[in-house]
């Protein structure tokens, strides 16, 4: 009798298990009364919203508009119906695994939701949500360009590298709420249990994950700029997961700027440096890093 009672309790726990998924679709996903494409519409669920999966029994797989998936019985805000799985995350999520990420440096518009977790799939989802938020916000300024990039978003967003708590990702970005472009290798950081963008507002950001100062934390070199100049910034990884800026200089973007090497005791940065006090003069300098004291120093550029 004791075992039967335990079995009944465990059975109830399994039956009461609830799963949630997040919407991952441009323009959201339709909740329909029946599991078919043209069934009556209950409501449209916005992108990044959380839906409750009511029935773990999935329908047979099918293809709709070129996308393979299954219909899932779901509920949101007291409304129930069927959603196509292709437009939901493949993994379950919970409300406490979401947060609203505020203004990104260099951007004047609001932020968007991020999902927790360190996995590559979490990073990709946050990059997709971020890219859509950028483009949807910019629709009023550049509707045609934003629509084109939205259609190509899944091809545009790429994860190039993950090292420690840093990642390099290609995403759409906006400068001054007007100019839409592709940030080819933007720097993302994992902290507070969330993958989040860092300095996405910088124009045409190109970042590289490196090991500079011989410790166990990943470092990063980032170059960004526009219209004749490029700013080079170097960050050192810290034990608390943050990045510490240790170097920043602006150079003339005339193909003379070079990262001559990227390793400890042999880190050289050369280029024609912009002098704010003498804008018509751009002295050529080489900066070298000394591992012994952790400092950067400039030296005459060899002819």
N, C-alpha and C positions, 0 to 999 in steps of 0.2 A: 504493500500500500504506500509505503514511504517513497519507493522508486517511481510509482505511478504518479504520485503528487508532484515529485520533482520534474517528471517528464511533462506534466501538464503545464507547470510554470514555465519551463524552458520553451515549450511549444507556443505559449502565449507571447513570450518575449520575441520570438521569431516572427510571429504574426503581426506584432505591433511595431516592428522595426520600420522606421520611416527613412526614405531617401529623398534628398533634394538635389537638383541640378541647376546650373546657371545657364541663362540664355546667352548664346554666342552667335549672333546673327545681325547683319546690317539691317536696320529698320525693325528689329525684333522678330518674333515668331507668332504665327496665328494659332490660337486655341480653338479647335473645332468640335462640334457636337458629336461627330462620328469619325472613326479612323480612316478617312479618305480625303483626297486633295480638295475636292469641291464641296465638301460638307458645309452646312451652315456655320457661320463664324460666331463664336462666343465672345471673344475679345482678342486684341493684339497685345502680346506681352513684350515690353520693351527690352532692348539689349541690356545685358548684365543683371536682369532681374532673376530672382530665385523662385523656382517652381517646386512644388511637392509632388513626388511621383506616388500615385495612389495604388497602382497595381503593378507588381513586378512581372506579371505575365506580359511579355512583349508580343506584338503582332508579328506576322511573318515579314521578313525583310522585303523591301521593294525599292524602286528607284523613282524619284520625283524630280523632274526638271534636271536630270543628270546627276542628282545626288542620291546616294544609297543610304538607307536608314530604316528604322522601324517606328511605328506609332506607339506612343506611351500615354497611358491615362494619367492626367496631371491636374493639379489644382493650384490656383493663386487667388488670394484675397476673396475666398469663398466661392469662386467660380471654377467649375470643373469641366473637363473635356479632353481632347486628344491633341498632342503636339508631336511633330516629327523629330525623331531623335537626332538627326543630322544637325539641327540648329540648337542643340544643347551641348553642354560639356560632356565629355565621355566619362568623366569621373564625378562622384558625388561631392557636394559641397554643403557647408552649413552657414547659417547667418553670421555666426561669430567668426567665420573665416573670411569675412568681407570687411573692407574699410573704405571710406571715401578719402581719396588722395587729393589734397588741395592743390593750390596754384604751383605750377612748376616754374622754376627760375626762368625768366625771359618771356613768360606768357602772362597775359592779362586776363584770360578767360578762366572759368572754373576747371577743376580737375575731374576725375572720374573714379569709378570703383576699381579696387584691386583685390585679387584673391590671394589668400595666404598659401604658404608651402614653397619648398625649395626645388621641386621637380622641374624638369625642362618643360613639361606640359603647362605648369603654372606660369612660367616665364613667358611662354608663347601666348597664352591666353591674355595676360596682362598687356603684352605688346599689341595684341589685336584690339583689345578694348581701348588702349591708349590711342592707337592709330585712327580708329573710327571716331573717337572723341575729338581729335585734332581736326579731322576732315569735316565732320558734321558742324563743328563750330565755325569753320572757315567757309561754309557753304554760302553765307551771305556776301562774302567778299569775292570769292572765286568759285562760283557754282560749277562751271564746266570742268575746271581742273580738279576740284574736289570729287565730283562724280566719277571722273575717269579713274582717279586713284582709289576710290572706294570699290569700284568694280575689280580692280587689280590687287586689292589689299592683301589677300592671302599669298599672292606671288611676291609682293613687295617685302613683306615682313620676313626676315631671315635671322636666325640665331647663328652667329659665326663662331662664337667661342664662349666657353664658361670655364673660369678658373677661380677656385675658392668662392668668394662671395661677389665676384664681378662677372659681368657678361657683356659681350659686344653684339648689338642688335641693329638691324636696318629697320627704320620706321619712318612714316611720314612725320613732318614737323612743320611748325609755323613760326615765322618771325614777325613781331609787331602786329599780330593778328591779321596780316594781309598776305604775306608771301608764303605760298605752300611749296614745299620741296621735299626731297628725300634726304634724310640724315643717314648717310651710308653706313657708318659704323659708330652708333651712339653708345655711350657708356651707361650700363644699368648696374644697380647695386642691390644686394640682398641684405636687408636689415629690418629688425622688428618683425621677422617672419614673413616679409613681403618682398618680392622682386619689384623694384620701382626705378623709374628713369632718373638720371642725374644730368642736369644741364642740357636737357633736350632743346631748350630755347636757343642754344648756340648754333650759329649758322653753319650748315654743312659739316657737322661734327664728325671727325674721324678719330677714333680712339683705338689704342692698342694696349693689351694687358701684358705687363712685363715684370721681370724681377730685377730690381735695381739695387736695393740696399742689403741684400744677403740675409733677410729674415724670412719667416715662413708665410708672410702675408703677401697677397698679390698687389702689385702696384699698377699704375696706369699712366699713359701719356696720351694727351688729348690735344688735337689741333682743330681750330675752328676759325672761320672768318669769311670775309666777302669783300669783293670789290677792291682788290689790290693789297689786302693785308691778311695776315694769319696770326692767331694767338696760340702759343704753345703753353700748355699747362701740364705739370707733372704732379701726381698724387702718390703718396705712400700709404699702403694699407696699415691699419692699426689693430691692436688686439681687441678693441670693442666693436670691430666690424665697420667702422667709419673710414673715410679717406681724409688724409691730411694734405693740403696743398703745400708743396715745398718749392715750386718754381713756376713763374709765369712771365713771359715776355712776348711782345708783339713784333713780328717780322714783316718785311715787305714780301708779298706773295708773288714773287717773280721767278719761281722755280729755283731760287738759290737756297731756300731753306731746306736743310737736310737733317734728319736724325742719323748721324753717321754711325752710331752703334747704340745698343739698348741694354747693355749689361753693366753690372757693377764694376767699377774701376776703369771702365772704358766707355762711359756715356758721354757722347759729344753731340752738341746741338749747335749748328752753324747757320748763319744767315745774315741778311742785311737788316739790322734792327731799326725799328721806327723810333725816332727821337722826337718826343712831343714838343720839346723846346726849340728844336730846329727841324721843322717838317720837311725842309728841302734837302736835308742831309741824313743819309741812312748808313751809319757806320756798320761795317761788316765785322761781326764778332763770332767767336766760338766759345760756348760754355761747356765746361767739363765738370763732372761730378767726382768728388773725393769721398770714397767709401770710409776712410778713416775717421773723418769728422762730420760726414753727412752734409757737406756744403757744396754749393755750386759756385764756380768762379769763372770769370771770363779771361780769355787769353787772346793774343793777336792771331788772326786767321792767317795761316800759311798761304803764301802766294803759290 
